Amino acid sequence: MSTWVGLGTGVLIAAQAALGEQAIPDAVVETDFSVMAMFMRATITVKIVMALLVLASFWAWAIILEKWLAYARLRRGAGRFEENFWSGQPLDELFERVSNATRTPIERVFVAGMTEWRRSFSDSGLIPGTLQRVDRAMNVAIARESEQVNKRLGFLASVGSVAPFVGLFGTVWGIKHSFESIAVQQNTNLAVVAPGIAEALLATALGLLAAIPAVMAYNRLLAEADSITGGLENFADEFSTILARQIDRHNSDDV
């Protein structure tokens, strides 16, 4: 029995010598592969990359939550206003109530149109071109509200497209450092370079962790923003139709 054990030990020693490998140090075997430990062992360049990706991810999630809540609030406000608008109450009364405290984009579009409508009256009646001026006033208000609705969505698109490449840069830099360590230590044992490679790959993982939610949220929020803007345009068209009907009725009364 002792003969077979001695023979097996001799084969292992001979194989290790033939491959030019050294015994694995205890420090390598006991290496901590937790996320924080890998971050602390990484080079300063990889640390900066990881920190930037974590900050970008946190900021992206803050924008996602803020936009999600804001869009839900805008939809509820638009629903309440449209109920009042189509309730049959006079538009002048509705204007007086919402003009001093506009809270939603649809209210601001309505106020812009009504303000121009009121300015178009003179002692002799309606000033020619009233409907065109009202439409332009509402279009300007819609453009302004659309800009606010889409604000900061571009950051999500940037994170979604750039973060994976930033993480890849950190991975390439970390692997480069691992190969430099191989050259310095003159040891090709995988257990020696594995910690450095793991730290490098963590950068790619963080890049994907930041990019994937940002891309998914950007597509969803962009569709929601387009829907809100489309709702404003539809309301402006309906409001313009009501005003056009009043203008036609006013002109027929004058005749």
Secondary structure, 3 states (H helix, E strand, C coil): CHHHHHHHHHHHHHHHHHHCCCCCCHHHHCCCCCHHHHHHHCCHHHHHHHHHHHHHHHHHHHHHHHHHHHHHHHHHHHHHHHHHHCCCCCHHHHHHHHCCCCCCHHHHHHHHHHHHHHHCEECCEECCCHHHHHHHHHHHHHHHHHHHHCCCHHHHHHHHHHHHHHHHHHHHHHHHHHHHHHHHHCCCCHHHHHHHHHHHHHHHHHHHHHHHHHHHHHHHHHHHHHHHHHHHHHHHHHHHHHHHHHHHHHHHHHC
